[in-house]
Amino acid sequence: MSSSHTLAMPNGERIPYQLERRARRTIGMKITASGLVVHAPQRLAQSQLEQLLISKARWITSKLQSRQQDVTPALQWHDGAQLMLLGQPLTLEVIASSRNSRPQYEYGVLTVAVTNIHDETAIARKVLHWYQKEALADFAKRVQILAAKLGEPLPPLFLSNAKTRWGSCNSRREIRLNWRLIQANPSIINYVTAHELAHLREMNHSARFWATVAKIYPDYRQAEIALKACSSQLYRMG
């Protein structure tokens, strides 16, 4: 018998997995094209099962990342490359210039001027810097709006470059959001922002925590699913 579940990892990440109960004594795990699949004894309590899975968190995260990297092609930093910004396609235009000017964005085109149009390292550096600046400005507005909706003072906001987490909130009430999210649909950014702001009230993933998330952003479930579906694409950048 197979059923769908979500594992709350120690770092706050939520990993969907498929559970198959079988007549066996041990727990088995494998990473497939659909994600994590767990084989477990029929009578093992769900709470005990998830405790054991959490003890293997590092292995699970590593294997999921490896599979994503195997199936997701790396970005190519050249003229005409297709990128994403707020869920919309963005075309990279690379031009030769002796001036060290800032990238210019207009009508779905990001123009980057470099001295050598074949220097992908220089192109990538400029594009990534531009994305991070856009992310900070965009996220700051969302944090301000959603924190006010929650009735909490505006928390400090920082960008994150984490490889396995989309956001975090620490005991100093500092919010960190992964800058790569700026590529995603606004609904996804709103969900991650709401998730981290909810930790200002509940430093856990209890029912009260998810009720707080729903209060800030009622459509969070659909956005959470969408984030899982596009995570590997978002991590291509940087």
C-alpha positions in Angstrom: 0.0 0.0 0.0 1.4 3.4 -1.0 0.7 6.8 0.4 2.1 10.3 0.1 3.7 12.1 3.1 5.9 15.1 3.9 9.0 14.9 6.1 9.8 18.0 8.2 13.6 18.2 8.2 15.6 19.7 11.1 16.6 22.7 9.0 13.0 23.5 8.2 13.0 22.0 4.7 9.9 19.9 3.9 10.6 16.9 1.7 7.7 14.9 0.1 8.1 11.2 0.1 6.1 8.1 -1.0 5.6 5.5 1.7 5.1 1.8 0.9 4.2 -0.4 3.8 5.4 -4.0 3.4 5.9 -7.2 5.3 9.5 -6.5 6.2 11.5 -5.8 9.4 13.7 -3.0 8.2 13.3 0.4 6.6 14.5 0.9 3.0 15.0 4.2 1.1 15.6 5.0 -2.5 15.7 8.1 -4.7 13.7 7.9 -7.9 12.8 10.3 -10.6 9.7 11.2 -8.5 11.8 11.8 -5.3 12.2 9.9 -2.0 10.5 6.5 -1.7 10.5 4.7 1.7 9.7 1.1 2.3 8.7 0.4 6.0 7.3 -2.5 8.1 3.5 -2.5 8.3 3.3 -2.1 12.0 6.0 0.6 12.5 4.4 3.8 14.0 4.6 6.8 11.7 6.2 8.9 14.4 9.0 6.4 14.9 9.5 6.0 11.2 9.9 9.8 10.7 12.4 10.0 13.6 14.5 7.3 11.8 14.2 9.2 8.5 15.3 12.5 10.2 18.4 10.7 11.5 19.2 10.0 7.8 18.6 13.7 6.9 22.1 14.3 5.5 22.0 11.2 3.3 18.5 12.1 2.0 19.4 15.7 1.2 22.7 14.7 -0.5 21.1 12.0 -2.7 18.2 14.3 -3.7 20.7 17.1 -4.6 22.8 14.6 -6.6 19.9 13.5 -8.6 18.8 17.0 -9.3 22.2 17.9 -10.6 22.3 14.8 -12.8 19.0 15.6 -14.6 19.2 19.4 -14.7 21.6 20.9 -17.2 23.8 23.8 -16.1 23.1 27.3 -17.2 25.1 28.6 -20.2 26.2 32.2 -19.9 26.1 33.5 -23.4 24.1 35.8 -25.6 20.5 34.6 -26.1 20.5 32.4 -22.9 17.0 31.9 -21.4 16.7 32.8 -17.7 13.7 33.4 -15.4 12.6 36.4 -13.3 9.5 36.3 -11.1 8.2 33.3 -13.0 8.6 35.0 -16.4 11.1 34.3 -19.1 14.1 36.6 -19.4 16.5 36.7 -22.4 20.2 37.4 -21.7 21.7 39.8 -24.2 25.5 40.1 -24.1 27.3 43.0 -25.8 30.9 44.0 -26.1 31.9 47.2 -24.3 35.0 48.8 -22.9 32.9 50.5 -20.2 32.1 48.7 -16.9 28.4 49.5 -16.9 25.6 47.9 -14.9 23.2 45.4 -16.5 20.1 46.9 -17.9 16.7 45.2 -17.8 13.8 46.2 -20.1 10.8 44.3 -21.6 12.1 40.8 -20.7 15.7 41.4 -21.8 18.7 41.7 -19.5 21.6 43.4 -21.3 25.0 42.8 -20.0 28.1 44.6 -21.3 31.5 42.9 -21.0 34.9 43.4 -22.6 34.9 39.8 -23.9 31.6 38.3 -24.9 33.1 34.8 -24.6 34.1 35.3 -21.0 31.3 33.3 -19.3 32.7 33.8 -15.9 32.5 37.6 -16.2 29.0 37.4 -17.7 27.8 35.1 -14.9 29.3 37.4 -12.2 27.5 40.4 -13.5 24.2 38.6 -13.9 24.3 37.0 -10.5 25.1 40.3 -8.8 22.1 41.9 -10.6 19.8 39.0 -9.5 20.9 39.4 -5.9 20.2 43.1 -5.9 16.8 42.5 -7.5 16.1 39.8 -4.9 16.9 42.0 -1.9 14.6 44.9 -3.1 11.8 42.5 -4.0 12.0 40.4 -0.8 12.1 43.5 1.4 8.7 44.7 0.1 7.2 41.3 0.7 8.6 40.9 4.2 7.2 44.4 5.0 3.7 43.6 3.7 3.4 40.1 5.2 5.0 41.0 8.6 2.3 43.8 8.9 -0.4 41.3 8.0 0.9 39.0 10.9 1.1 42.0 13.2 4.8 41.6 13.9 7.5 44.4 13.8 9.6 44.4 10.6 12.4 41.9 11.1 16.0 42.2 9.7 16.2 40.7 6.2 19.3 39.1 4.7 19.9 37.1 1.5 20.9 33.5 1.8 23.1 31.5 -0.6 22.2 28.1 0.9 22.3 25.0 -1.3 19.4 23.1 0.5 17.3 25.7 2.2 15.0 28.4 0.8 14.8 30.4 4.0 15.4 30.6 7.7 14.5 32.5 10.9 16.8 32.5 13.9 16.4 33.3 17.6 17.4 36.9 16.9 14.3 37.2 14.7 16.5 37.6 11.5 14.9 36.4 8.3 17.0 34.9 5.5 15.7 34.2 2.1 17.5 32.4 -0.7 18.2 34.9 -3.5 17.5 32.3 -6.1 13.8 32.6 -5.3 13.7 35.8 -7.4 13.5 33.5 -10.4 10.2 31.9 -9.1 6.6 32.9 -9.4 5.6 35.5 -6.8 3.3 33.1 -5.1 6.3 30.9 -4.3 8.2 33.8 -2.9 5.2 34.8 -0.8 4.9 31.3 0.6 8.6 31.0 1.6 8.4 34.5 3.1 5.2 33.6 5.1 6.8 30.4 6.2 9.8 32.2 7.8 7.8 35.0 9.2 5.5 32.4 10.9 8.6 31.3 12.8 8.6 34.7 14.6 5.5 33.2 16.4 6.3 29.5 16.4 9.8 28.1 16.2 8.6 24.7 15.1 6.4 23.1 12.5 3.4 22.3 14.7 -0.2 22.7 13.8 -0.2 26.2 15.3 2.8 27.1 13.0 1.0 26.0 9.8 -2.2 27.8 11.0 0.0 31.0 11.3 1.4 30.4 7.8 -2.2 30.0 6.5 -3.2 33.3 8.2 -0.4 35.2 6.4 -0.7 33.4 3.0 -3.8 31.1 2.7 -2.7 29.6 -0.7 0.6 28.3 0.8 -0.1 24.6 0.0 -0.3 25.1 -3.7 2.8 27.3 -3.6 4.7 24.7 -1.6 4.0 22.0 -4.2 5.0 24.4 -7.0 8.3 25.1 -5.2 9.1 21.4 -5.0 8.4 21.0 -8.7 10.8 23.9 -9.8 13.5 23.7 -7.1 16.0 22.0 -9.4 15.5 24.6 -12.0 16.0 27.4 -9.5 19.2 25.9 -8.2 20.8 26.0 -11.6 21.6 29.6 -11.0 24.7 30.3 -9.0 
